[in-house]
Amino acid sequence: MKWRYFKQNVFFVTIRFSAFIIALSIGAFLVYIFMNGIGAIGWDFLTLPPRDSMTKGGIMPAILGTFYLTAGAIIIALPLGVVSAIYLSEYAKQGPVIRLIRIGVNCLAGVPSVVFGLFGLGLFVVFLQFGSCILSGALTLGFLILPTIIGASEEALKGVPQTFREASLGLGVSKWQTILRIVLPNALPGILTGSILGIGRAAGETAPIMFTAAAFFTAKLPTSIFDEVMALPYHVYVLATAGTHIEETRPIQYGTILVLVALVLGIDLIAIIMRSYIRKKKRW
Amino acid sequence: MTRKLKEKIIKNIFFLLSLVSIFVLGLIVVFLFKEGFPIFKVVSVREFIFGLEWYPTYDSPSFGIWSLIIGSLVVTFFASLIAVPLGVLSAIYVAEIAPSLVKEIFKPVIELLAGLPSVVLGFFGMAVLAPWLQNTFGLPTGLNILNASIMLSIMAVPTISSISEDAIYSVPQEFKEASYALGATKFETIARVVVPAALSGISTAVILGMARAIGETMVVLMVAGGAAAIPESIFDSVRPMPASIAAEMGEAPFRSDHYYALFATGIVLFFMTLFFNLIADYISNKFKEVGSATL
């Protein structure tokens, strides 16, 4: 009898420990980045372009570039994702076509980011002759986050109680009007949360923009969607691996990383807090 | 326009737009093949996949990606050795025995971990873990399989943990109650009832986590060391497929054999992850639990 409880205790300690390791590693990670990066952060760092072959100065063009790419990605992915989700959850009946669409969404979600980069290079940069620019990068990132948006939107739509739809349909309202006026408004907070998570994902990706949008260094800020841009994740990669000043520019690297991590995790945190707030306030 | 017609048109437009995911997936295949296929005029498919020599920039170049494939598989394998126990055990903890406060904190922590940009993990492996490994084990370089596996496992843990957790949650309460009623301890219930019942979901989680690791680019690009050779120990450097693509695409002349070969490597990588995803999809559908009547 004692032996059985002893086994149980050993097991419980093990699983507590594994959860603890995960929490500890992310905690240590964030503290480390913060401690090393905070020294470099200042008004000049955030608002000035790099100078002296990127060994001094700020990272403003990279912040701006990441903003453009991410905004472009969400403009592309949000409408497509929400429409797909509406079809899957409101219109579609179980069957082989739906099964196929779902497999497609799952497989798209699993495509490696570097393969998205190759795809963007082959289709947008080369075939459509956009060149390496904001448009190519935003389209590539948009398709990358499409499955995230579809998944989150579908879940939000499924969360709207069936009785809401029935009440509306019972009043003689058409299906489309029901979706537009009843289902979508109630699902909107959930859809937004999912989209914010998608934005966070797009802002942190490096491999998809390496061949499609990101520049090593640009002297001037982009003026159109056909310009190359600097981007935060790619800037980190460049500073850490290329050039002869790797050790010298460590403070700048840590500063850039802190900005990137604060941006991405800040976006994620907003989504997480929003979601728990919605769940608490839910009236049904 | 009658109301019925309008409804029908809207429905069909939505249907067409919902096909976009499949359409994009198709486009990915088309453009990978369009830009990658010409390499097979230079080398045979067999030579390309099983060739041991990757010297794409030599005067008489050789395009064999076997050592890159092995590199990918090796780092994925060792990353799984770390990530699977951590992910599954932490999922069991959160789903079965954690107090609700811990649960509320742990789930967002996992999500934040999933959100960490991969380039940041790559940087960490390069700037912190590599020097430490080098000094501790007296190695010529800290950029090796061990380093890449550790950093990759951090990327795979959130996937494995969150999907496993969902699977464990969905095990019906009646199963556990029946087990307790027979006098089983909590541990025996978890080990003999909950985990077997959630096994299909846990397998899906593990496969998707591995797929994530095999396709992950920035980490292996920055910390795997980049040697295109079959490794002999976990302290050797490797050059996994995504690293090779990302590192060389910038320098490969447009539509040269090297450029084609990198796209062809992308084809191999794409179908490897597609295979993982299809297996995961098959398992999660085949063993889908429909109410408590199954098992």
Interface residues (C-beta under 8 A of the other chain):
Chain A: R4 Y5 K7 Q8 F11 F12 T14 I15 R16 S18 A19 I21 I22 A23 S25 I26 F29 Y32 I33 L80 V83 S84 I86 Y87 L88 Y91 A92 L100 I101 I103 G104 V105 N106 C107 L108 A109 G110 V111 P112 S113 V114 V115 F116 G117 L118 F119 L121 G122 L123 V126 F127 F143 L146 P147 I150 S174 K175 W176 L197 G200 R201 A203 G204 E205 T206 A207 M210 F211 P233 Y234 V236 Y237 A240 T241 R250 Q253 I257 L260 V261 V264 L265 D268 L269 I272 S276
Chain B: R3 K6 E7 I10 K11 F14 F15 L17 S18 L19 V20 S21 I22 V24 L25 L27 I28 F31 L32 K34 E35 P85 L86 L89 S90 I92 Y93 V94 I97 A98 V102 E104 I105 F106 P108 V109 I110 E111 L112 L113 G115 L116 P117 S118 V119 V120 G122 F123 F124 M126 A127 V128 I154 V157 S161 T185 K186 F187 E188 I190 A191 L208 A211 R212 I214 G215 E216 T217 M218 L221 M222 P242 I245 A246 M249 G250 L262 F263 G266 L269 F270 T273 L274 F276 N277 L278 A280 D281
